[in-house]
Amino acid sequence: MTAQDVFDRQLAAIAAGDLDALLAQDHPGAVVVRFDRVASGPEGIAGLFAAYLAAKPQVDELVSVRTSDDVIFYQARMTVGGNQVETYGTLVLRDGLIWRQTAAARPLA
């Protein structure tokens, strides 16, 4: 499995609004870091992702995706909660699962 495979599954889970599929991507020691919150462990990350999926995120355009063996860096334009945003993030993999994730968004004018 490649980093691109992991990213493709992540996008599919978001598009489907599938919390279980998102959580299945995470390493047991996963941590998600955003400007507004840091979530770790299955329960913390489940709460973060449940709230995110409740906002009905939709990827409108993948602007850029770069991958190495164990790192994914992306930029995307999305609609989240009815608002258009530009998002940036990093996924660091360990054993084929997401071990560390960062995410940031800024409103589009």
Stockholm file with secondary structure:
# STOCKHOLM 1.0

chainA/1-109         MTAQDVFDRQLAAIAAGDLDALLAQDHPGAVVVRFDRVASGPEGIAGLFAAYLAAKPQVDELVSVRTSDDVIFYQARMTVGGNQVETYGTLVLRDGLIWRQTAAARPLA
#=GR chainA/1-109 SS CCHHHHHHHHHHHHHHTCHHHHHHTEEEEEEEEESSCEEEHHHHHHHHHHHHHHTCCEEEEEEEEEECSSEEEEEEEEEETTEEEEEEEEEEEETTEEEEEEEEEEECC
#=GC SS_cons         CCHHHHHHHHHHHHHHTCHHHHHHTEEEEEEEEESSCEEEHHHHHHHHHHHHHHTCCEEEEEEEEEECSSEEEEEEEEEETTEEEEEEEEEEEETTEEEEEEEEEEECC
//
